[in-house]
Amino acid sequence: MGTTASAAQQAVSASPLESRAPGDGSMEDQHSLSIHSFQTLGLHNSKAKSIITNKVAPVVITYNCREEFQIHDDLLKANYTVGMPHTQDATLEHYLVQGKYFMVRDVYGKLDVLNTTGSCGAPNFRQAKGGYAVFGMGQPSLNGFKLVLQKLQREGHKECVFFCVREEPVVFLRLEEDFVSYTPRGKENLHENLQRGARAEGLRLAIRKEIRDFAQLSEGTYYVYNDIERLRDEPHAVRVQGDEDIHVTDEVYRRPVFLQPSYRSFHLSFFFFPSSLLCCRCKPGRAPPPQVFFWGWGLQDWSALCIRFPLLCFQGSSTKEYFLQRTLQSLERYFYLIAFNYYLHEQFSKQVFSAGRWMCRHPELYRLQADMNRSELTVTAELVTKGTRVLVADERFCPDVLSTAKEMSVANFRRVPKMPVYGTAQPSSKSLGSVLQYLTDAKRKHSRILWINLREEAVLEGNEQIYSLREPGHLEELIPVPAASPQQLEKLEAALKGDLLKCQKWLEVYLEAEKQMKMFKSCLTTQEIFSQQRNSCQGLSYRRIPIPDFCAPREQDFDRLLEAMKSALAEDSRTAFVFNCSSGRGRTTTAMVIAVLTLWHFNGIPEMSEEEIVSVPDAKYTKGEFEVVMKVVQLLPDGHRMKKEVDMALDTVSETMTPMHYHLREIIICTYRQVRGHGRGQHQPGWGFIGDGEGTAPTGLGLLGLQLRGVTTVLTWKIGKGG
């Protein structure tokens, strides 16, 4: 097995918080670190008969050869990351939970605006006006919560329901004779809690286990931050000897409530206003509902913004994003409160629908809420000249995977076999002429062409090259414009064009592989590009129908596409339909499938071939039999036939593509496998909801859910047309 080494006691110089780059240090250093792991786990070298060293770990053989095992210190530190905040005062590196978060005390002096911690036990303790038995408070400690219970009992409240409405994970660490709350924060912004998407319950337990492990690796000590305003004398060391030194929310609040049978505690996780509204109501003749008590962060909106502003001033562009996000969150709460009040007026006496069910019956409310951010409607050329926005050429992130640019002068041009349905990337004024000449030649003879532009972002042609506006730090992300109508979007593009031509400045633009400074001598909107071609192509019609990227079209998008196609077919049944987005892939493929389904209903649906037997791993998912899809199939009348027709349309459109292109069903399972291959997915592909343990779903999972939404939306639209 190897060379037997002495088992004598050796001095250990390695510190558990000492940072080493992978591969650094000699074999002696690694051996010393491994010996330290014996002492950490309470194993004494005197018990061992021999220690056999190798490149993996020492093998410990006890006397009488009854035990043989390896202890690998690096294994204990697997996936554990050390770090420290970007300050001059904080120089001590320590372990980070989940590999990236610091544990920060989330209740500090300035947060208690109402100064009620000492008298009531919790920050910002208050009661609703009018004498209603509805209370609110910030996050109390364990002893503080006991004071709250005593206060309610003294005031004669015999029944009480407590709701914790915090979505972010919270753990409580021992501080003298009390337990105080800490939350994980990113080093980019120690003032901001983890937000939407956090699966708090699982993450709380995972963080609790990590803190316990970190303490074992650091001689019973873990490091937390109590004063994030000044970050002086930080971090602070807390003693963690075992599980009893770490509590989670339920342990802190449900245990004291357990001693009061008439008091109850619930956890309702939401960071923004909940989409599923709750209602407390009583039936005639019943006793009034018990006192309702909410606790969260406490006065967390504008007062918290004022408290946090000094630190945010040093964070550059993130300040604007932070305030924009907080504004939208407050708007969302206001929006849902108004909707909830109307629900009470309509349904409180009838008691026919719950609030959540009532909201589902009015999906238009969700659409209104989704369009709250109107900031992109005010974009001007000044944002480009100042560098807040940059111009990015389409070809930088839209490769020509079908290799059609050489022949057709435009990327990813394709046709659905035996149907007048085409798809392509965004053409320039020059390439548009080539495509129209191809469509109207003696072979194809399309006398009438309806061209539908699907882009919802602002697009301009400058010096015969197509550009869109992007953020400097996120060049790969499109910026959608929440226009109320296509005309509003085109009006914005026209104003932007005029501003760019007037400024006559050198602008920073990103081309396919480089960054340059350019001054635009010519500039056209997409409307003007197509208007120029109407003289040479009399049968050309142009429509702008913006649909969102990487997700399903909205209800009105289906209506606009269907109305445009019906009008064109009424004038000429041989009309050709051409769709384009930025790349000619995602949105274009979706619109082509919608066009195929529409033409089938117009000309007759072809017979479906017998279903082939698929002998591949995860065959049912390759066929699109995902849990959420099958629920839609079960819900819709004749749902199985609806799915088969959609699958046939997807397969028909996919015949125009190479394996590098999108196929709506296959991209779902392929994306899942990519996520699982990176060790991020914990679910098997049969979910209705997709998420990860950290609460921040990766891009693949986000695309996965959006593509699933696309499948189910097309299915429900299909049945809505009458099957």
C-alpha positions in Angstrom: 0.0 0.0 0.0 2.9 2.4 0.6 5.6 3.4 2.9 4.7 3.3 6.6 5.4 6.5 8.4 5.9 7.3 12.0 2.8 8.0 14.0 4.5 10.3 16.5 2.9 13.6 17.4 3.8 16.4 14.9 3.5 20.2 15.3 0.7 21.6 13.2 1.2 25.1 11.8 -1.7 25.2 9.4 -4.5 27.6 10.2 -8.0 26.6 9.3 -8.6 30.1 7.9 -5.3 30.2 5.9 -6.0 30.6 2.2 -4.1 28.5 -0.3 -4.3 28.6 -4.0 -5.0 25.1 -5.5 -1.7 23.4 -6.2 0.4 25.6 -3.9 2.5 24.3 -1.1 4.8 21.3 -0.8 3.9 17.7 0.1 5.0 18.5 3.7 2.4 21.3 3.9 -0.3 19.0 2.7 0.7 16.3 5.1 0.7 18.8 8.0 -2.8 19.9 7.0 -4.0 16.3 6.9 -2.6 15.7 10.4 -4.5 18.8 11.5 -7.7 17.2 10.3 -7.1 14.3 12.7 -7.0 16.7 15.6 -10.1 18.6 14.3 -12.1 15.4 14.3 -10.8 14.4 17.7 -8.6 11.5 16.5 -5.3 11.1 18.4 -2.2 9.8 16.7 -1.5 7.5 19.6 -4.5 5.4 18.6 -3.0 4.7 15.2 -0.6 1.9 14.6 0.6 3.4 11.3 -0.2 6.2 8.9 0.2 5.3 5.3 0.5 8.4 3.2 -0.3 8.8 -0.5 -1.4 11.5 -2.9 -5.0 11.2 -1.8 -5.0 11.1 2.0 -3.4 9.3 4.9 -4.8 5.8 5.6 -5.2 5.2 9.4 -4.9 1.6 10.6 -5.8 1.1 14.2 -4.4 -1.5 16.6 -5.5 -5.1 15.9 -6.3 -3.9 12.3 -10.0 -3.6 13.2 -10.4 -0.2 11.5 -9.0 1.2 8.4 -10.2 4.5 7.0 -9.1 7.7 5.3 -9.5 11.3 6.5 -9.2 13.8 3.7 -9.1 17.4 5.1 -9.7 18.9 1.7 -12.9 16.8 1.5 -14.2 18.7 4.5 -13.5 21.9 2.7 -15.0 20.9 -0.6 -16.9 23.7 -2.2 -16.1 26.0 0.7 -14.9 29.4 -0.3 -13.1 32.0 1.7 -13.5 35.8 1.2 -13.9 39.2 2.7 -15.7 42.4 1.8 -14.0 45.1 -0.2 -12.9 47.3 2.7 -9.6 48.4 4.1 -10.5 47.6 7.6 -11.8 44.1 7.1 -8.8 42.0 6.4 -9.7 38.6 7.9 -10.7 36.0 5.4 -13.3 33.5 6.4 -15.7 31.0 4.9 -18.7 32.1 2.9 -22.0 30.4 3.0 -23.1 28.9 -0.3 -19.6 29.9 -1.5 -20.6 33.6 -1.9 -22.6 35.1 0.9 -21.6 36.9 4.2 -23.9 36.5 7.2 -25.0 40.0 8.2 -27.1 41.0 11.2 -30.2 42.4 9.6 -31.6 44.5 12.5 -29.5 47.5 13.6 -30.1 50.7 15.5 -31.1 53.0 12.6 -33.6 50.5 11.2 -35.8 51.0 14.3 -37.3 54.2 13.1 -40.2 54.1 15.7 -37.7 53.2 18.5 -39.9 50.3 19.9 -37.3 47.6 20.4 -36.8 48.4 24.1 -40.4 48.9 25.0 -42.2 46.4 22.8 -39.5 43.8 21.9 -39.4 44.4 18.2 -38.3 47.3 15.9 -41.1 49.4 14.4 -43.8 47.8 16.4 -47.1 49.5 15.5 -50.9 49.0 15.3 -53.2 49.9 12.4 -55.2 53.1 12.9 -58.8 53.0 13.9 -58.3 50.5 16.7 -58.2 47.5 14.5 -56.4 44.5 16.0 -53.8 44.4 13.2 -50.2 44.8 14.1 -46.8 45.0 12.3 -43.2 44.8 13.4 -39.7 44.3 12.2 -37.6 41.2 12.9 -37.4 40.5 16.6 -34.9 38.4 18.4 -36.0 35.4 20.4 -36.2 37.4 23.7 -37.8 40.2 21.8 -40.6 38.0 20.5 -41.3 36.8 24.0 -41.7 40.5 25.0 -44.2 40.9 22.1 -46.2 37.9 23.4 -46.2 39.4 26.9 -47.4 42.8 25.6 -50.3 41.2 23.7 -51.3 39.2 26.7 -51.3 42.3 28.9 -53.5 44.1 26.4 -56.0 41.3 26.6 -55.6 39.6 23.2 -56.5 36.0 23.9 -56.2 34.8 20.3 -53.6 35.9 17.8 -52.3 34.7 14.4 -48.7 35.6 13.5 -47.5 35.8 9.9 -43.8 36.0 9.0 -43.7 37.4 5.5 -40.0 37.2 4.9 -38.9 35.3 1.8 -35.2 35.6 2.3 -33.5 32.9 4.5 -32.9 33.9 8.1 -30.9 32.1 10.8 -30.5 33.1 14.4 -27.2 32.9 16.2 -26.6 33.0 20.0 -25.7 36.4 21.4 -25.2 36.2 25.2 -28.6 35.0 26.5 -30.5 35.8 23.3 -30.7 34.7 19.6 -30.5 37.4 17.0 -31.2 37.2 13.2 -28.6 37.1 10.4 -29.2 36.9 6.7 -26.9 36.0 3.8 -25.8 39.0 1.7 -23.7 39.3 -1.4 -20.4 41.2 -1.2 -21.6 43.5 -3.9 -24.3 44.9 -1.6 -24.2 44.0 2.0 -27.4 46.0 2.6 -29.6 44.0 0.3 -31.3 40.7 1.2 -31.6 37.8 -1.2 -34.8 38.4 -3.2 -37.3 36.6 -5.3 -36.5 33.0 -6.2 -35.0 32.1 -2.9 -36.3 28.8 -1.6 -35.9 30.0 1.9 -36.7 26.8 3.8 -34.2 24.6 2.1 -31.6 27.4 2.0 -32.0 28.1 5.7 -31.3 24.5 6.6 -28.3 24.4 4.2 -26.9 27.6 5.6 -27.3 26.2 9.2 -25.4 23.1 8.3 -22.6 25.1 6.6 -22.2 27.4 9.6 -21.9 24.4 11.8 -19.3 22.8 9.5 -17.3 26.1 9.2 -17.2 26.4 13.0 -15.8 22.9 13.2 -13.1 23.8 10.8 -12.4 27.0 12.7 -12.2 25.7 16.3 -15.8 26.4 17.1 -15.9 29.9 15.7 -17.7 31.5 12.8 -17.5 35.1 11.6 -20.4 37.5 11.1 -21.0 41.2 10.4 -22.9 43.4 12.9 -22.1 46.9 11.7 -22.3 47.2 7.9 -22.6 51.0 8.0 -19.0 51.5 9.1 -17.5 48.0 8.9 -15.1 48.8 11.7 -13.9 45.9 13.9 -15.6 43.5 11.5 -16.1 40.6 11.3 -17.2 39.5 14.7 -16.5 36.0 15.9 -19.4 34.0 17.4 -19.1 30.7 19.2 -20.9 27.8 17.5 -20.5 24.5 19.5 -23.4 22.6 18.0 -26.9 22.8 16.6 -28.3 24.3 19.7 -26.3 27.5 18.9 -28.1 28.0 15.6 -31.8 28.4 15.2 -34.1 28.8 12.2 -37.3 30.8 12.0 -39.7 28.1 13.1 -37.6 27.2 16.1 -37.5 30.8 17.3 -41.2 31.6 16.9 -43.2 28.4 17.0 -41.7 27.2 20.2 -42.9 30.2 22.3 -46.2 30.1 20.5 -46.5 26.4 21.3 -46.9 27.4 25.0 -49.9 29.6 24.0 -52.5 27.2 22.4 -54.7 30.1 21.2 -51.7 31.7 19.4 -50.7 30.5 16.0 -47.7 31.2 13.7 -47.4 30.9 9.9 -44.7 31.6 7.4 -45.8 33.3 4.2 -42.7 33.9 2.0 -42.8 36.8 -0.3 -40.4 39.6 -1.0 -42.7 41.5 -3.4 -46.5 41.6 -2.9 -47.9 38.1 -3.2 -49.6 37.1 -6.4 -51.9 34.7 -4.5 -53.8 37.0 -2.2 -55.0 35.9 1.2 -58.2 36.9 3.0 -59.3 36.5 6.6 -63.1 36.5 6.9 -65.8 35.3 9.2 -69.2 33.9 8.5 -72.4 35.5 9.9 -72.9 34.6 13.5 -69.3 33.6 14.0 -66.9 35.3 16.3 -64.7 37.9 14.7 -61.3 36.7 13.4 -58.4 36.7 15.8 -55.9 39.5 15.8 -53.7 39.4 12.7 -50.0 40.1 13.2 -47.4 40.6 10.4 -43.7 40.9 10.8 -41.1 41.4 8.2 -38.3 43.8 8.0 -40.3 46.8 9.2 -40.8 50.1 7.4 -38.7 48.6 4.7 -39.5 50.9 1.8 -38.5 54.6 1.7 -37.1 54.7 5.3 -34.8 51.9 4.4 -33.8 53.6 1.2 -32.8 56.7 3.2 -30.7 54.6 5.5 -29.0 52.8 2.7 -28.3 55.8 0.5 -24.8 56.7 1.8 -23.3 53.3 0.8 -25.2 53.1 -2.5 -23.6 56.4 -3.6 -20.3 54.6 -4.1 -21.7 51.7 -6.2 -21.9 53.5 -9.5 -24.5 52.2 -12.0 -26.0 49.8 -9.5 -27.5 52.7 -7.6 -29.9 53.4 -10.4 -30.9 49.8 -10.8 -31.4 49.4 -7.1 -33.8 52.4 -6.8 -35.6 51.4 -10.0 -36.1 47.9 -8.6 -37.3 49.2 -5.2 -39.7 51.6 -7.0 -41.2 48.8 -9.0 -41.6 46.7 -5.9 -43.5 49.5 -4.1 -45.7 50.0 -7.2 -46.4 46.3 -7.3 -47.6 46.3 -3.7 -49.8 49.4 -4.4 -51.2 47.7 -7.5 -52.2 44.5 -5.8 -53.7 46.3 -2.8 -56.1 48.1 -5.1 -57.0 44.9 -6.9 -57.4 43.1 -3.5 -59.7 45.9 -2.3 -61.9 45.5 -5.4 -62.0 41.7 -4.7 -63.3 42.4 -1.2 -66.0 44.6 -2.6 -67.1 42.0 -5.2 -66.6 38.8 -3.3 -66.6 39.4 0.4 -70.3 38.8 0.9 -70.7 36.2 -1.9 -67.7 34.0 -0.9 -67.8 32.3 -4.3 -64.1 32.6 -5.2 -61.0 32.8 -3.1 -58.7 35.8 -3.8 -56.2 33.6 -5.6 -58.9 32.0 -7.8 -60.4 35.4 -8.5 -57.0 36.8 -9.7 -56.6 33.8 -12.0 -60.0 34.7 -13.6 -58.6 38.1 -14.4 -55.3 37.5 -16.1 -55.4 41.0 -17.6 -54.4 42.3 -14.2 -51.1 40.4 -14.4 -50.4 41.9 -17.8 -50.9 45.4 -16.5 -48.5 44.7 -13.6 -45.9 43.3 -16.0 -45.7 46.6 -17.9 -45.0 48.8 -14.9 -41.5 49.6 -16.0 -41.9 52.3 -18.6 -38.4 53.7 -18.3 -37.3 52.6 -21.8 -40.0 54.7 -23.4 -37.9 57.8 -22.6 -34.7 56.7 -24.2 -32.9 59.4 -26.2 -29.6 59.8 -28.1 -28.2 61.5 -25.1 -28.0 58.1 -23.3 -25.9 56.9 -26.3 -23.6 59.8 -26.4 -23.0 59.6 -22.6 -22.3 55.9 -22.7 -25.4 54.8 -20.7 -26.5 52.9 -23.8 -24.3 51.6 -26.6 -25.1 50.4 -30.1 -24.4 46.8 -30.8 -24.5 45.2 -34.3 -26.9 42.3 -34.7 -24.3 39.9 -36.0 -22.3 40.2 -32.8 -24.7 37.9 -31.0 -26.7 36.4 -34.0 -24.4 34.0 -35.8 -25.4 32.7 -39.2 -25.7 29.1 -38.2 -27.5 28.2 -41.5 -24.8 29.8 -43.6 -27.3 31.7 -45.8 -25.7 35.1 -45.6 -23.4 34.4 -48.7 -26.3 33.4 -51.0 -29.2 35.5 -49.5 -27.3 38.4 -47.9 -29.1 37.7 -44.7 -28.5 35.3 -41.8 -30.6 32.2 -41.1 -33.0 32.5 -44.0 -35.3 29.4 -44.4 -38.6 28.2 -45.6 -41.2 25.7 -44.2 -41.3 22.9 -46.8 -44.3 23.2 -49.3 -45.7 26.2 -47.4 -45.3 30.0 -48.1 -43.8 30.6 -44.7 -40.3 32.0 -44.3 -38.1 33.0 -41.4 -34.9 35.2 -41.3 -32.7 37.4 -39.2 -33.1 41.2 -39.4 -32.4 42.4 -42.9 -30.7 45.7 -43.7 -31.9 47.9 -46.6 -29.5 46.2 -48.9 -30.2 42.6 -47.9 -33.9 43.2 -47.9 -33.8 43.9 -51.7 -32.0 40.5 -52.2 -34.6 38.6 -50.2 -37.6 40.3 -52.0 -36.0 39.5 -55.4 -35.7 35.9 -54.4 -39.3 35.7 -53.3 -40.7 37.3 -56.4 -38.5 35.5 -59.0 -39.9 33.2 -61.7 -39.6 30.1 -59.5 -41.5 31.3 -56.4 -43.7 33.9 -58.0 -45.0 35.5 -54.8 -47.0 38.5 -55.9 -48.1 39.4 -52.4 -45.8 39.3 -49.3 -46.6 40.1 -45.7 -43.4 40.8 -43.8 -43.8 40.8 -40.0 -41.1 42.2 -37.8 -41.2 40.6 -34.3 -38.6 42.7 -32.5 -39.7 44.5 -29.3 -36.4 46.4 -28.9 -35.4 49.6 -30.5 -33.6 48.9 -33.8 -31.9 51.3 -36.3 -29.8 51.0 -39.4 -26.7 53.1 -39.3 -24.3 53.3 -42.3 -26.1 50.2 -43.8 -25.6 48.1 -40.6 -28.3 47.1 -38.1 -27.9 48.1 -34.5 -29.9 47.8 -31.3 -29.4 49.6 -28.0 -27.8 47.6 -25.1 -26.4 48.3 -21.7 -22.6 48.5 -21.6 -22.2 45.9 -18.9 -24.8 43.5 -20.5 -24.1 43.6 -24.2 -25.7 40.2 -24.8 -29.0 41.2 -23.3 -31.7 42.8 -25.4 -33.6 45.7 -23.9 -37.3 45.3 -24.5 -39.4 48.5 -24.9 -42.8 48.1 -23.2 -44.7 50.0 -25.8 -48.5 50.0 -25.7 -48.6 49.6 -29.5 -46.2 48.9 -32.4 -46.8 52.5 -33.5 -45.4 53.8 -30.2 -42.2 51.7 -30.6 -41.7 53.0 -34.2 -42.3 56.6 -33.0 -39.5 56.1 -30.4 -37.2 54.7 -33.1 -37.9 57.7 -35.4 -37.1 60.1 -32.5 -33.9 58.3 -31.7 -32.8 58.4 -35.3 -33.4 62.2 -35.5 -31.4 62.7 -32.3 -28.5 60.6 -33.6 -28.2 62.4 -36.9 -28.4 65.8 -35.1 -25.7 65.1 -32.6 -23.0 64.3 -35.2 -20.7 62.8 -32.6 -18.4 59.8 -32.7 -20.3 57.0 -31.0 -19.1 53.8 -29.5 -20.4 50.8 -31.4 -19.8 47.1 -31.0 -19.4 45.1 -34.2 -19.1 41.4 -34.8 -15.7 41.0 -33.1 -14.5 44.5 -32.1 -15.4 47.9 -30.7 -15.1 51.0 -32.9 -16.0 54.7 -32.9 -18.4 55.7 -35.7 -20.3 58.7 -36.9 -23.5 58.0 -38.7 -23.9 59.6 -42.1 -27.1 57.8 -42.7 -29.7 56.3 -40.4 -33.0 54.5 -41.1 -35.7 53.0 -39.0 -37.1 49.6 -39.8 -40.3 51.2 -41.1 -38.2 53.3 -43.5 -36.2 50.3 -44.7 -39.4 48.6 -45.9 -41.0 51.8 -47.2 -38.0 52.2 -49.6 -38.7 48.8 -51.1 -42.4 49.3 -51.8 -41.7 51.1 -55.1 -39.8 48.0 -56.5 -42.1 45.4 -54.8 -45.7 46.6 -55.1 -47.1 43.6 -53.3 -45.0 44.1 -50.1 -46.9 44.8 -46.8 -45.0 45.4 -43.6 -46.3 44.9 -40.0 -44.5 45.4 -36.7 -45.8 42.9 -34.1 -43.4 42.9 -31.1 -43.3 39.7 -29.1 -41.0 39.0 -26.1 -37.8 37.0 -26.6 -37.2 33.7 -24.9 -40.8 33.2 -23.7 -44.3 32.7 -25.0 -46.1 35.5 -26.9 -48.7 37.4 -25.0 -52.4 37.0 -25.6 -52.6 40.1 -27.7 -49.6 39.0 -29.8 -51.6 35.9 -30.9 -54.5 38.1 -31.8 -52.4 40.5 -33.8 -50.6 37.7 -35.7 -53.9 35.9 -36.5 -55.6 39.2 -37.6 -52.7 40.1 -39.9 -52.7 36.7 -41.5 -56.5 36.6 -41.9 -56.5 40.0 -43.6 -53.7 39.0 -46.0 -55.3 35.7 -46.9 -58.6 37.4 -47.5 -57.0 39.5 -50.2 -54.8 36.8 -51.7 -54.8 33.1 -50.6 -51.3 32.6 -52.0 -49.7 35.3 -49.8 -46.2 34.6 -48.6 -45.5 35.3 -44.9 -42.0 36.3 -43.8 -41.1 36.6 -40.1 -37.9 38.1 -38.6 -36.4 38.8 -35.2 -32.8 39.7 -34.4 -31.3 36.3 -35.2 -34.1 34.5 -37.1 -34.3 31.8 -34.4 -36.3 32.0 -31.2 -39.1 34.5 -31.9 -39.1 33.7 -35.6 -39.5 30.0 -35.0 -42.4 30.6 -32.6 -44.2 32.8 -35.2 -43.5 30.3 -38.0 -45.2 27.6 -35.9 -48.2 29.9 -35.3 -48.4 30.6 -39.1 -48.3 26.9 -39.9 -51.1 26.2 -37.5 -53.2 29.1 -39.0 -52.6 28.0 -42.6 -53.6 24.4 -41.7 -56.9 25.7 -40.4 -57.3 27.8 -43.5 -56.4 25.0 -46.0 -57.1 21.9 -44.0 -55.0 20.0 -41.4 -52.9 17.2 -42.9 -53.3 13.7 -41.7 -51.1 12.7 -38.8 -48.7 9.8 -39.3 -48.6 6.9 -36.8 -46.5 7.7 -33.7 -43.1 6.3 -33.9 -41.5 4.3 -31.2 -38.6 6.3 -29.7 -35.9 4.2 -28.1 -33.7 6.8 -26.5 -33.0 7.8 -22.9 -35.8 10.0 -21.5 -37.9 9.2 -24.6 -41.1 10.7 -23.2 -39.4 14.0 -22.7 -38.1 14.0 -26.2 -41.7 13.6 -27.3 -42.7 16.6 -25.1 -44.5 14.7 -22.4 -43.5 17.1 -19.6 -45.6 17.2 -16.5 -46.9 20.7 -17.0 -47.7 20.0 -20.7 -49.6 16.8 -19.9 -51.6 18.7 -17.3 -52.6 21.1 -20.1 -53.5 18.1 -22.3 -55.7 16.7 -19.6 -57.4 20.1 -19.1 -58.2 20.9 -22.7 -61.0 19.2 -24.6 -59.4 16.8 -27.1 -56.1 17.8 -25.6 -54.0 14.9 -27.0 -55.0 15.8 -30.6 -54.1 19.4 -29.9 -50.7 18.4 -28.7 -50.1 16.1 -31.7 -50.9 18.9 -34.1 -48.6 21.3 -32.4 -45.9 18.7 -32.4 -46.4 18.1 -36.1 -46.1 21.8 -36.7 -42.9 22.0 -34.6 -41.5 19.1 -36.6 -42.5 20.7 -39.9 -40.7 24.0 -39.0 -37.7 22.1 -37.6 -37.1 20.4 -41.0 -35.8 23.8 -42.1 -33.1 23.9 -39.4 -29.8 22.2 -38.7 -29.1 20.5 -35.3 -27.6 23.7 -34.1 -30.9 25.5 -34.4 -33.8 25.5 -32.0 -36.5 22.8 -31.7 -38.9 23.8 -29.0 -39.4 20.4 -27.5 -35.8 19.2 -27.7 -34.4 22.5 -26.3 -36.3 21.8 -23.0 -34.7 18.5 -22.3 -31.3 19.5 -23.7 -31.2 22.6 -21.5 -32.2 20.4 -18.5 -29.3 18.0 -19.2 -26.9 20.9 -19.5 -28.0 22.2 -16.1 -27.8 18.7 -14.6 -24.4 18.2 -16.1 -23.1 21.3 -14.3 -24.3 19.9 -11.0 -27.0 22.5 -10.5 -30.2 20.6 -11.1 -31.6 18.5 -8.3 -34.9 17.6 -9.9 -35.7 14.9 -12.5 -37.3 16.1 -15.7 -40.9 15.8 -14.8 -41.4 19.0 -12.9 -44.2 21.5 -13.1 -42.0 24.1 -11.3 -38.3 24.5 -11.8 -35.9 25.9 -9.3 -32.6 25.4 -7.6 -31.4 25.2 -4.1 -29.7 28.6 -4.1 -32.8 30.4 -5.1 -31.1 31.9 -8.1 -32.1 29.8 -11.1 -29.3 29.8 -13.7 -29.9 31.0 -17.3 -30.5 27.4 -18.5 -33.3 26.8 -16.0 -34.9 30.2 -16.8 -34.9 29.3 -20.5 -36.2 25.9 -19.6 -39.3 27.3 -17.8 -39.9 29.9 -20.5 -39.7 27.3 -23.3 -42.2 25.1 -21.3 -44.4 28.1 -21.1 -44.2 28.5 -24.8 -45.4 25.0 -25.4 -48.3 25.3 -23.1 -49.3 28.7 -24.5 -49.4 27.4 -28.1 -51.5 24.5 -26.9 -54.1 26.7 -25.2 -54.1 29.1 -28.2 -54.7 26.1 -30.5 -57.8 25.0 -28.6 -59.0 28.6 -28.4 -59.2 28.6 -32.2 -61.7 25.8 -32.2 -59.4 22.8 -32.6 
